[in-house]
Amino acid sequence: MIIILLGPPGAGKGTQAKELAARRGLVQLATGDMLRAAVAVGTEIGVKAKSIMESGGLVPDEIVIGIVAERLEQPDCRNGVILDGFPRTLPQASALDAVLKKKRRTLGAVIELKVNDKALVERISGRFSCARCGEGYHDTFKLPKVSGVCDVCQGTEFIRRKDDAPETVRDRLLVYYRDTSPLLGYYYCKGNLRMVDGMAPIDEVSGAIAGILDSIEGKA
C-alpha cells in the first residue's frame, strides 16, 4: 500500500508516519532523506542532484520524481510506503501518478490531518527544548515539573527553534495553502482522500488512520 499524508507544518505528519512504519512494516520515504542517500550512493540521478544542491539551487521536480521512482524499486518498499513531504504540488502529484501507473503500483490512501490554524500556531510556537538533552516542552501543554529545570537531565538552559516563531509558522502555513492544499481537491476527485482530526491526541489520530487503512485493506 502507498500512503500519502497531507497537512500543514506541525500537523503531526512525521509522528504519524513513524507510527505507521513501525506498526505496519511500511517504509517512510522523505524526499530530503532520499536525495541525500542517492547522492551518497552516486546513482545517475544522485549525481545530477548533487551538482544542483552544491550550487545552492532547488532540485527540479523531474529529479525528485526520479529519486522517488528509484526508491520504489528497492525490495524494502514492496510491502508499502508512506510518502512524507511528497508530493507538494499538483505537477508533482500528476508525475507521481504516472510513475505509479508505470510500475503498476496503487495509491491506497491520501490522509489529510485536518487542523485549526490558530491552535496550530499556538502548538508550534509554544515549543521549546532542553539545550543539553533535547527533551521537548511546551508553554501550555508540557512545562518542566520544576520551573527552569529539565525533568530528564536537570539542565537549566532551554532553546527555541527559529522556525517555531509565530510569524515564521504563519509564513509556512501560507506556503502550504498556496502550493500544497490544492492537492486536497485533486485527490478528493480521484476518490483517494480521507480526513482525520489532526488536533486530537496522538493516539486518537493513530487509531483513526488505522481504521481508514483497515477499511481500505478489507475492500482490496
N, C-alpha and C positions, 0 to 999 in steps of 0.2 A: 504494500500500500504506500502511496505517495501522499503526504500531507503537507499543506501549506498553512502556516499560522500568520494571521494578519492582525494588525493593531498598532496604535501609535507607540512611540518610545515610552518605556516604563509600564506598558500594559501587562507584562509578565510573559512574553513570548519565549524568552530564553529559559526561564524557570520551567515552563510547561514542556518545552522541547526536551529538556534534560529528563524530566519525569517520564515522558513518553518513550524516550530512548531506553531508559532503564527498565520500564515495565513491559514493553512490547518487543524488545530486541530490534528496534529500528535504529537507523544511523542519523544523527543530527548533522546536517550539512549547512555550514555557514560559509557564505561566499568568500569572506576575508580569509578564513582558515584554508579554504580550498585553493585560493590564489597563492597563498604563501607556500602551501605544500607542492603545488605544481612548479613553482619557481625553484624550490629546494631540490626537487627531483630532476628538473631540467627537461620536462616534456616540451614538445614543439610549441604548444600554446603557452606553457610556462615561460619559455624563453622570450616570447613576444611580450608577455605581461611584464616581465622583469625590466625590460628596457623602458617601458612606459612608466612603470612605478618609480624607477630610479631617476627619471627625468621630472618626477613630480606631477605627471599627468594623470587624468582619470582613465581607468581601464574601460575601453568601449564595450558596449553590450555584446558584440559578437565574440569577444574574447571571454567574457564572463559566461556566456551561454556555452562556449566551447569547453570551458573548465567544468561546468555542471554536467555536460554530456559525457566528458571523460570520466568524471567521478561516478556517474551512474553505472558505468561498465564494471566497476570493481565488485568482486564477489560479495563483500560485506553489505552491499546495497540491494542484494536480491530480495531480501525479506521485506524491504521497505525503507523509506527515508522521510525525514522531516526537513523541509526546506526552511531555513532560518534566515530571514532577511532577504529572501528572493522568492518571487520576483518583486520589484519595487515599482515598476511602471507598466503601462499597457503594452508597449513594444516588447518588453521582457516577457510578459505573460504570453503573448502571441508566439514568441520564439520558443518558449518552453513547451507550449502545446505541440509545436512542430517536432521538437526533439522527442517528446514522449510518444508521439504517433509513429515516428521513425523507429523507435526502439520497442514499440508495441507494449508500452507501459501505460498504466491507467492512473489518472489523478483520483485519489479516493475521496478527499475532502479538503475544503478550504474553510478554516475555522477562524472566525473573527472574534477577538477578545474585545468585547464592547466596553467602553469606559466612559466615565464622566470627566470631561476635560478639567473642570475646576478642581475636582477631587484628585485627579491625576497629577496636576501641577503641585498640589499640596503633598501628595505621596512622594514625589521625586525630590522636590526642593527641600523637604524636611530630613533627607537622609544625611547621615554623617557616619564616620567610622573611626575606630581606634588607629592612631598612626603607627602603633607598634605591631599589633597582631592582625589588624584588618577587620575585627568584629564590627558588624553593622548595627547602627542605631537609627532612631527617628525621633524628631522633636515631639511628635504627637503619639506615636504608636509604640515606641520602644526606647525609653530613656534608660541610662545605666541605673542600677539599683542604688548606688551611691553616687550622688551628683559629682560629675567631673572625674570619675574613676571607672575604668573599663572593668566589666564583670569578669572577663576572661583572664587578662594578664595584669590587671591593676595599673595599666598605663594611664597617664593623665593628659596626654596630648591627643587631640582629635582633629580630623581633617574633613573637608567637604570638597567634592569634585566640582570643578568649574562648570562642567556640563549640567550640573544639577541646579544651577541658579535659576530662579523663576523665569527671568527674561530669556534665558537660553532654552529652557524647556518649552516655552511658548513658541520660540523660533523653530524648534524641532517639530512641534505639532503642526505649525504652518506648512512646513515642507512635506510632512506626511499627508495632510489633507489635500495639498496641491498635487503631489506626484503619485501617491500610493492609494489613497482612498477610492479613486475611480475603479480600482480592481474589484471592489465590493460589487458594483453593478455588473461588471464583466462576468464574474464567477456566479453571481445570482442568476443571470440569464442562462448560464450553462448548467444550472442545477446543482452546482457543487457547494454553494455557500451555506454554512451553518453558523449560528451565533451563540456565544455564551457570555455570561456576565463576568467581565474581567475584573470587576471591583469586588467580587465575592472573595472569601478566604481562599487561599491557595488550594487546600484540599477539596473544596467545593468546585472550584474551576476544573481541577484534575478529574473529578468524578463526572462532571458534565461532559468533558471531552471524551472520557472513556465510554460514556453512554452513547455518544454520537458514533464513535468508531465501532462499537459493538453492533449497533444497529446497521451500519453500512456493511460490516463483515457478514452479518446474518443474512443480508439480501444478496450477497455475492454468490 
